[in-house]
Amino acid sequence: MTSSKMLPPGSTIGILGGGQLGRMLATAAAELGFRCHVYCPDGESPAFDVVAARTTAAYENQSALAAFAGSVDVVTYEFENVPADTAAFLGEQVDVLPNPHALAVSQDRLSEKELMQSLGIPVAPFAQVDDVASLEAALETLGRPSILKTRRFGYDGKGQVAIRAGEDASTAWEAIAGRPAVLEGFVTFAREVSALVVRGRNGETAVYDIVENVHRNHILATSTVPAQLSAATSDAAREIAARVASALDYVGLLAVEMFVVEENGAERLIVNEIAPRVHNSGHWTQDGCIVSQFENHIRAIAGWPLGSTERHSNAVMTNLIGAEADDWAALAAEPGARLHLYGKAESRPGRKMGHVNRISPKVG
Amino acid sequence: MTSSKMLPPGSTIGILGGGQLGRMLATAAAELGFRCHVYCPDGESPAFDVVAARTTAAYENQSALAAFAGSVDVVTYEFENVPADTAAFLGEQVDVLPNPHALAVSQDRLSEKELMQSLGIPVAPFAQVDDVASLEAALETLGRPSILKTRRFGYDGKGQVAIRAGEDASTAWEAIAGRPAVLEGFVTFAREVSALVVRGRNGETAVYDIVENVHRNHILATSTVPAQLSAATSDAAREIAARVASALDYVGLLAVEMFVVEENGAERLIVNEIAPRVHNSGHWTQDGCIVSQFENHIRAIAGWPLGSTERHSNAVMTNLIGAEADDWAALAAEPGARLHLYGKAESRPGRKMGHVNRISPKVG
């Protein structure tokens, strides 16, 4: 169920997941006068420090879920691996936004790619893989190198393995533990970009300026706006994102990651994947725009008019991974740099501890 | 005691007072990875919704204060009427910043004016008033109209009364309940401005661009940057604010309210009052600058380097008083307007419920 009313200030936003995205959603919601209730199995969740109410319980705990649903006016989530049953159970009691269908599609690489195909949006060549035989058949078609990715639960490079010339199908199949997968043809791209689109309950959409992303060890390292793109390609990227959001009847902030392929001097976009939530490549909006991706997500799920996605400054967002956040004192002293730290007690290699937005006057 | 160390992320900031200023301090602290503990006698405090820990207790409750002091790494406050004994008691256990001396000076209009005089900073003509006789003597000197103000606990026009031609000293004295007071000569000013200065533990200062303020019914209505001021007067206002902060060995954000008097085409500044805390006339910094007054206050008391006070946009801040906040839906739909609501359950006439920052490109 989804009502079309505007939630008044003082309403309570329920958030599944207590990581940094939940934390930043919660402080954005507080700016609009909302209370937040975070539900997370991890008692040490960073989002717990900035909210009015907390539940520490498993996503399968139906009595805790029922109490949570009864205490909030809308439920959203900060990560795409919310179990489908959890979303469905909550959805019987309260609005869950983005809707569980959008969640289900984006949890499954195969559904995601099939959606893009149905919308005429280019994706890398791919094939469904359910066993070694279908993997071998897919390798015949797509060739090597190609990338085998589990359909579900992949992030930051987890659940995927490259298959290069001379490498064996069964070894790759074992590397992903024989889980349902897709094989993707290798795409030689000039750059990676993302489009952050927000869609309101009334179908209104707005897209932030396209972001250029650099990954390191499969983890996002930097996001830069403006991206180095022709105006036509930027417009195409915005249009693709808005089309995907509309097709999913999506409400909230959706990230669409794309590859930019250069061929004969022309740019072509290929959608890599979508994330049904606020996204690391949108953190620059906190300091480069009046209304951040976090506030716009909250506005959308609360049935409010969307905020402006206009950019007032150029920005480079740099993630602080693991020990990189130990440089907080130097970063705090850097002019034009806005430091964001997530309040995580323990630093671990590969763990996102914070980010810094380096802001400069908008040019052009 | 005041140590000069930088508090690392993960430290806990203690905040006395749970109103909207405490709430906005807390979310700014969270962005830097700090935890917050708010202490307030009012169990319905808006700041309680955005912090990791809360204490609901009277400011005279020494066991609650001791437990609070033991749970935090530094104490600050969001209002200037913190009882001196409370600040002194906490100060034996933990750093209290801004320091209790600065608090004491700004709690007393007489001390405040005497400080300005000692620094050679112009104030309105004034006289100490302790009884009807001294009020009558003061009226002889300063003339009518003039304004009788209690030395302590005045805010938003409370604790003050104008004495006009033909009006009686004893009536005015009764109107302020015979409390220790000052009589101020009437100043005909062209405009009101404020300077927001932040001073670090190492004595470094930075001043935001001067703000022009309009009051309505003694309550701040709007703050506009840039102020209509000559560059020389702006510089003088900044210099005054920095001088006051240094004289008080102040750490944190200090607001200095001034009148601009125009005489023979020249501008002259007169300090009206100071506030030893983040200030309503600095709310525009949330959306007009990379680093807000709230973050800079937290940086200062945490011993961090100050953040940039540079302004990236023009801004007009409008307070939402009482029922004005009922317009939230229209305000949320206004392009270029950033809405901030304080999560107060009950709207009352004169109560500050939120504010809106209208942002436009920086000109000049």
Interface residues (C-beta under 8 A of the other chain):
Chain A: M6 P8 P9 G10 R23 A26 T27 A30 E31 L32 G33 F34 R35 C36 F48 D49 V50 V51 A52 D287 I290 V291 R299 W304 P305 G307 S308 H312 S313 A325 W328 A329 A332 A333 P335 G336 R338 L339 H340 L341 Y342 G343 A345 G354 I359 P361
Chain B: M6 P8 P9 G10 R23 A26 T27 A30 E31 L32 G33 F34 R35 C36 F48 D49 V50 V51 A52 D287 I290 V291 R299 W304 P305 G307 S308 H312 S313 A325 W328 A329 A332 A333 P335 G336 R338 L339 H340 L341 Y342 G343 A345 G354 I359 P361
